[in-house]
Amino acid sequence: MQDIPPDTDARRDFARRFIQALPHCGALNMGVEEVGEGYAILSMPWDDRLVGDPATGVIHGGAVSTLMDTCGGTAVMTHPKGPKTTATLDLRIDYMRAAEPGKAISAKATCYHMTRTVAFVRAVASDGDFDNPVATAAGAFAVTT
């Protein structure tokens, strides 16, 4: 992969290409909302194919965790140290509450520390207000620079 340009439009384009290269992101209809130096906000619309409990219409936790994992990887890939690749080593997710049926889910992730081989990320997922999260996550990602 190429080095990430410093300007926001180029980072956004890079993040979109990163997301488009992952087939599961297309299957979940993920989109890039915002990116910067080491952070990303991705969204996933509500879809009845993603419902985990038909009685409630709540999106399955696996779809939420996939969104958070992908958002974390995007935050790593847009870090100023410009990693060439990343892969999830560890991801701990704490589910705080059920998402509201019919609402899109957004995830916000920040890569807050990077060594030569490992990046550390914090993330939050929400159905509207990041101060009232559906889930939070902490992860470690392998990187090559």
HELIX and SHEET records of a PDB file:
HELIX    1   1 THR A    8  GLN A   20  1                                  13    
HELIX    2   2 PRO A   23  ALA A   27  1                                   5    
HELIX    3   3 ASP A   48  LEU A   50  5                                   3    
HELIX    4   4 GLY A   61  MET A   77  1                                  17    
SHEET    1   A 6 GLY A  31  GLY A  36  0                                        
SHEET    2   A 6 TYR A  39  MET A  44 -1                                        
SHEET    3   A 6 ILE A 105  MET A 114 -1                                        
SHEET    4   A 6 VAL A 118  SER A 126 -1                                        
SHEET    5   A 6 ALA A 135  THR A 144 -1                                        
SHEET    6   A 6 THR A  85  TYR A  95 -1                                        
SHEET    1   B 2 VAL A  51  ASP A  53  0                                        
SHEET    2   B 2 VAL A  58  ILE A  59 -1                                        
END                                                                             
